[in-house]
C-alpha cells in the first residue's frame, strides 16, 4: 500500500482505483471531496 494506508476504510483495491483516476494523495482526495471523486470517470 502507499499513500492511503493510513486512512481507515481505504484498502489496496480502492487505492488502486483512486490512483487509476489520478488521485494519488490524501490532499487531492480531500480537496476534491469523496462524492466528486466517486463520480469521476
N, CA, C and O of each residue as an XYZ file, in Angstrom:
164
protein
N       0.834     -1.181      0.000
C       0.000      0.000      0.000
C       0.874      1.238      0.000
O       2.062      1.197      0.321
N       0.257      2.317     -0.364
C       1.030      3.542     -0.453
C       0.475      4.653      0.393
O       0.297      4.506      1.602
N       0.203      5.755     -0.243
C      -0.228      6.990      0.401
C      -1.464      6.817      1.288
O      -1.571      7.485      2.316
N      -2.379      5.956      0.924
C      -3.659      5.868      1.611
C      -3.691      4.837      2.736
O      -4.735      4.643      3.357
N      -2.583      4.183      3.007
C      -2.581      3.126      4.015
C      -2.934      3.622      5.414
O      -3.342      2.834      6.267
N      -2.781      4.903      5.650
C      -3.066      5.464      6.970
C      -4.542      5.794      7.166
O      -4.971      6.079      8.284
N      -5.320      5.758      6.087
C      -6.729      6.132      6.143
C      -7.567      4.875      6.310
O      -7.437      3.927      5.535
N      -8.430      4.868      7.322
C      -9.280      3.699      7.515
C     -10.277      3.597      6.369
O     -10.667      4.604      5.778
N     -10.675      2.393      6.068
C     -11.648      2.082      5.023
C     -11.128      2.263      3.604
O     -11.910      2.178      2.657
N      -9.851      2.505      3.429
C      -9.271      2.530      2.093
C      -8.222      1.435      2.043
O      -7.140      1.549      2.620
N      -8.572      0.380      1.340
C      -7.673     -0.750      1.196
C      -6.938     -0.688     -0.129
O      -6.989      0.315     -0.840
N      -6.265     -1.759     -0.443
C      -5.437     -1.822     -1.646
C      -6.252     -1.613     -2.918
O      -5.817     -0.893     -3.817
N      -7.426     -2.231     -3.004
C      -8.246     -2.137     -4.218
C      -8.730     -0.707     -4.437
O      -8.630     -0.180     -5.545
N      -9.249     -0.085     -3.398
C      -9.727      1.299     -3.532
C      -8.567      2.230     -3.844
O      -8.707      3.153     -4.647
N      -7.441      1.998     -3.223
C      -6.265      2.822     -3.514
C      -5.875      2.694     -4.981
O      -5.549      3.695     -5.619
N      -5.903      1.498     -5.519
C      -5.588      1.293     -6.935
C      -6.599      2.008     -7.827
O      -6.226      2.580     -8.851
N      -7.870      1.981     -7.447
C      -8.902      2.684     -8.214
C      -8.677      4.192     -8.172
O      -8.805      4.870     -9.192
N      -8.346      4.708     -7.014
C      -8.055      6.138     -6.889
C      -6.852      6.518     -7.746
O      -6.881      7.516     -8.467
N      -5.816      5.730     -7.662
C      -4.618      6.012     -8.451
C      -4.920      5.983     -9.949
O      -4.361      6.774    -10.709
N      -5.799      5.076    -10.375
C      -6.137      4.942    -11.789
C      -6.823      6.185    -12.350
O      -6.733      6.455    -13.548
N      -7.507      6.942    -11.491
C      -8.164      8.168    -11.958
C      -7.383      9.418    -11.585
O      -7.890     10.535    -11.693
N      -6.151      9.220    -11.148
C      -5.264     10.350    -10.897
C      -5.244     10.889     -9.482
O      -4.639     11.930     -9.227
N      -5.893     10.198     -8.555
C      -5.888     10.626     -7.155
C      -4.781      9.846     -6.456
O      -4.935      8.660     -6.166
N      -3.677     10.512     -6.191
C      -2.520      9.822     -5.633
C      -2.126     10.316     -4.251
O      -1.150      9.845     -3.668
N      -2.893     11.268     -3.729
C      -2.570     11.762     -2.386
C      -3.842     12.061     -1.612
O      -4.892     12.348     -2.187
N      -3.722     11.988     -0.302
C      -4.852     12.313      0.563
C      -5.276     13.764      0.378
O      -6.465     14.076      0.431
N      -4.322     14.637      0.163
C      -4.627     16.049     -0.016
C      -5.539     16.262     -1.221
O      -6.490     17.040     -1.149
N      -5.257     15.580     -2.321
C      -6.089     15.687     -3.520
C      -7.483     15.137     -3.254
O      -8.478     15.749     -3.641
N      -7.558     13.996     -2.602
C      -8.842     13.397     -2.253
C      -9.655     14.352     -1.388
O     -10.853     14.529     -1.614
N      -9.023     14.955     -0.419
C      -9.696     15.883      0.491
C     -10.173     17.129     -0.252
O     -11.290     17.595     -0.025
N      -9.337     17.671     -1.135
C      -9.703     18.870     -1.895
C     -10.908     18.625     -2.805
O     -11.814     19.456     -2.880
N     -10.914     17.492     -3.489
C     -11.987     17.196     -4.431
C     -13.265     16.752     -3.739
O     -14.366     17.008     -4.226
N     -13.117     16.101     -2.627
C     -14.267     15.574     -1.902
C     -14.613     14.177     -2.395
O     -14.439     13.859     -3.571
N     -15.093     13.366     -1.498
C     -15.334     11.962     -1.834
C     -16.411     11.784     -2.887
O     -16.292     10.905     -3.741
N     -17.458     12.595     -2.849
C     -18.540     12.457     -3.835
C     -18.029     12.763     -5.232
O     -18.308     12.007     -6.163
N     -17.294     13.845     -5.404
C     -16.763     14.207     -6.716
C     -15.806     13.137     -7.233
O     -15.803     12.827     -8.424
N     -15.001     12.577     -6.346
C     -14.059     11.535     -6.754
C     -14.813     10.276     -7.149
O     -14.464      9.632     -8.139
N     -15.842      9.915     -6.389
C     -16.625      8.718     -6.690
C     -17.276      8.825     -8.068
O     -17.360      7.831     -8.789
N     -17.737     10.021     -8.442
C     -18.414     10.227     -9.715
C     -17.461     10.447    -10.880
O     -17.884     10.442    -12.036
N     -16.202     10.635    -10.593
C     -15.203     10.900    -11.634
C     -14.967      9.668    -12.481
O     -14.893      8.554    -11.961
N     -14.848      9.865    -13.789
C     -14.579      8.748    -14.719
C     -13.160      8.308    -14.646
O     -12.763      7.384    -15.357
